[in-house]
Amino acid sequence: MEPFRFVKAQDNLAAIRAAGINQAKFIAGGTNMLDLMKLNIETPKQVVDINKLSLYKIEELQNGGIRIGALVKNSDLSYNPYIIKNFPVLSEALLSGASPQLRNMATTGGNLMQRTRCPYFYNTDFACNKRVPGSGCAAITGYNRMNAILGTSDKCIATHPSDMCVAMAALGAIIHVQGPKGSRAIPFADFHLLPGQTPHIEHNLKQDELITHVEIPALPFAVKSYYLKVRDRASYEFALASAAVALDIQNGTINGARVALGGVGTKPWRSLEAERALIGAPANAQTYRTAANAALAEAKPHKDNAFKIELAKRTLVRALTTVEGMS
């Protein structure tokens, strides 16, 4: 680990000012950042502790949505009664990730900033364009069973690891940030960036901007939502494929749908193609399979992960079938 200066911020503005120096990083739970620092993948010159900031509230909004502070712990969010009742897909996604010990430390804002778990990113003996821009992508020609099949480029096929973010993508969350020039709101779909030719640029956040809270807009049919995660073992494992879905079914017809996939994309993958295939169609197995085919139509597999196409389709069909059974 490289030497660094440690600063404890007392309020938002102090944190933003401290982050303005080159190579400064915020730290809260540290469940990802500390690992990266120990491996010299992240080498900040200044680490800004934001745990004293007043960003711990979960607030119900009058319109039926909810506001989640950036420092809310994953465990607190997953067991929040309002979330369980109105946005069960989010609670289920959180509880499927990591372990109870990590969920007790990990924060909402930290989860949004979580970096890939691609083994070539973590092993500094291998080329990785995320870690060292222009060095190459060892995963493309290496063992890539866990890597992405959607949103990839010739520079990067790393999978986004978060479960929480898949549910938030499906729910159309809005990320609120504060910087020296004021505050702004970023639609969830615009926050994480595709790798393209610059895989080291992973999000739409400036160096000195602080995530303050996440807003989940009202979505009445989200009470009938579900998160399904398929993985190699039952706990403490990243997804091979996952699906976050919500359906509004009236008289056997799908009037509204939200679909997002995890474990297969370079970012949390909301599938508008699947949603279009679902809306207006009958709620049945054929419709679900059509939607799954639409969701994976642009998939680009590599030598070890072609199985993910069919796995993701089956995962999505099963998740949709489960939500239909809630009606």
N, C-alpha and C positions, 0 to 999 in steps of 0.2 A: 504494500500500500504506500502510495506517495504521500509526503507531508502535506498538510492542509491547515488552513485557519478555520476555527470553529466559532460561529456566531449564533447567539440565541436572540431571535427577533421577538420583540414585545408586542408588536402590532403589524398590521398589513403593510403600512407604508415603510416601516423599518425593514421588513422582509424584502420588499421590492427594491429598496435602495441597496441593500446588501447583495442582492442578486444581480445588480447592474454591473458588477465587475466581471471581467473575462473569466470564464471557466468556473463560475459559481453554480452551486446546485442546492436546491431545497431538499430537506430531509424531514420526514415525519416518522412513520413506523420503521422505515429503513429495510423492509423485508426484501427488496430487490437492489436498492442502491448500495447497501453494504457489501453484498456479494460481488457486485461489479467493481467496487473499489478495491476489495481484497485481491481481485484478479488483475488489477491495473487496466481494466477495460474503461472504467470511469476514473478520471484523475482530476477531480476538481481542485482548484487552488483555495476555494473557500466553500465551506459547507454551512448552510443557513438552516438552523433548527427552527421550525415553525410551530412546534407543539403548544406554545403559549398563545397562539392566535385564537380568536373566538369563532371558530369554524366547525363547531361540534354539533350543531342543531339539526334535527330532522323536523321540518315544519310542514304541516298540512296547509294547502292553499285553498282559498275559497272556491276556486273553480274546479276543485277535485284533483288537482295535480299535487305534487310534493316537491319541496326544496330540501336538498341534502347537502350539508356542509362538507367541505373538502376534507376535513379531518375526522369525519364520522368513521368509526371502525367498521370493518366488514361484518363483524359479528353483530354489532348493534343494529346495523342496517338490515341484515338478514332476518333478525328476530323482531323487527319493528311490527307491531300489530297492523298498522295501516298499510304497510308494504305487503304483508302476508295476505291481507284481505283484498286489496285493490290491484296489486302488481305482483302476484305470486311468482311469476317468471323471474323476477329480479331476486327474490329471496332464494329460490331454488338454484339459480345460477351461482350466487354467492356461496351457498352451502355446499356446492359441488366442487369448490375450488380449495386447493391447499389443505391445511389442517386447522383444527380449532385454535391451536397456539398461534399460527400465523394470522388467522382471521381476527384474533384479538389484538393484533398489532397493525395489520395492514389498513390503509385508509382509502376512502373513495378517490381522492385526488391521486394518491400513489398508484392505485389500480389503473387509472386512466393513463398514467405515464409508464406503466410496466413495459419493459423491453422484451424482445423475443428470447425464447429459450433454445434457439437453434444451437446445436453443439459446436458448430464451427464458429459461431459468434463468441462462445464462451472459451474456446480453446485458442489462445493467441499464437499457437504454432501454425495455424491454418489461415488462409486468405479469407477475408470477410469485408465486403464493401460497406457494411454498416459500421464496423469497427475502424477500418482504415480505408477511406474512400479511394477507389481506384486500384485496390489490391487484388480484386477478383472475388469470386463466390465459389468456395470449395464445395458447398452443398450441391451445386448443379451437377457436378461430376462425381460427387461422393455419395455417401449413404444418406438418402433423403426421404426415408419412410415417414418421418414426422413433419415434413415440410409442406408448404402451401401448394395448392393447385388453382387458386383463384387470385387474381390481382398481381401475379408475378411478373418479373421482367428478366432480361438477360443479365441483370446485375444482382438480383436477389430473389430468393424463393423462401425467405424466412416466414414462419407462421406467427401471427399475433397470438399471445398465450392466454389472454384474459377471458374468464367466463362472465364476469360482471358486465364487461363491455359489450358482449354479444346481446345480453338482455337489454341493455341501454340503447343499443342500436335499433333493436326491434321496437322499443318504446318511443323512439324519436326524442331522446333526451337533448337538452340544451346545456352546454358547458359555459359557465360564467367566469370570466377572468378579470383581474385588475392589474393595471400597469401604471407607469409614471404618467401616461397621457390619459388615464381614466379607465373606465370599465367597458367591456364588450361581451357580447354573447355569441357563441360559436355553435351552430347546429352540429349534432353529434356526427353526422355523415361527413362533415368537413374538417373534423378535428384531427383524425388520424389520416396520414397521407400514404398513397401507394408508392412503392419503391421507385418505379420508373428508372431514371438514370441517376437518381440521388437517394439511394436507400438509407443513407445516414441521416437524412432529414425525415423524421418520423411523425411529426405532429405540427399543427398550425398554432404554435405558441412561441412567443418571443422570449428571448433570454431573461428579461426582467419582468415577465408577467407571472402572476400568481393565480392558480385556480382557487376561487373562493367557494363556489357551490355548483351543484348540478340541479337543474330543474327538469322534472319529468312532467310533461303536460298531461292534462286529464285525458284519459282514454277509457271510456266506460266499459268497453268489452275486454279490457285487459284483466278483468276479474276472472276471465276464463282464458288463462294463459299458462304456458308450461315450458320448462327447460329440460331438455334431454341431452345427456352427455355420454358419449361412447368412448371408452378408454381401455388401456391394457390391464388395469387393475381397478378395484372398486373405490379406492381413495388415494389421495395425495398423488395425483397423476394428471398430466395435461391431456386435453381432448385429442383424439384422432378425428372425431367429428362431433359437432353438437348443433342443436337447433333450439332457438327461442321463438316461440310462436304464440299468437293470439288470434282468435277468430270470433266474429260476430255472425252467428247463424240464426236466421229467422225463417221458419217454415221450410226447413231443409235447404235453403239457399244461403250462400256465404255473402253477406253484405259488407263485411270489412275484414281485413286480414293484415297481420304484421308477421314478417318472417326475417330472421337473421340466422346466420350460420357461423360456427366457430370451428377451430381446428383445421380449417381448409383454406383460409384467406390470409393475405398479408396484412389485413386490417380486419376489425370486426365487420362482418360481411352482411349488410342488409340486402335482401334480394327483392328488389322491386319487380323483377321478372316473375318470381314465384307469386308475389302478391297480385299482380295483374292476372295471372292464370287462375287464381282462386276467386277473386271478387266477381260476383254474378253467376258463379258456377254452382252446381249442386254439391252438397257436402257428402262426398263419397270417395271410395278408394281410387277410382279412376281419376278424379279431379286432383287428388293429392299426388298421384304419380306424375300427372301432367305438370303440376307445379314443381315437383322435384326435378324433373327433366329440364324445365326452364331454368331453375336455379343453378344447375351444373352445366348448362349448355356451353359455356365459355371456359370450362375447366381445362387446364394444361398440365397433365401429369408428367412426372419424371420416372425414372426406371424403378424406384422402390415404392412409389406412393400412388400408382394408378388405381389401387384398390379403394382409395378414398372417394372416388367418384360414386361408385355404387353404395359404399358405406354411408356417405352423406345423404344420398337420395333416400335410402331406407330409414335413416335417422329422422329425416324431415317427415316422411310419410308416417312414421310411428308417432312422432310428436303431434302432428295434425290430427291423427286418429284419436289420440288421447284427449285432445282438447274437444273434439266433437263429442266424445263420451261425457264431457262435463255439462253439455247443453240439456 
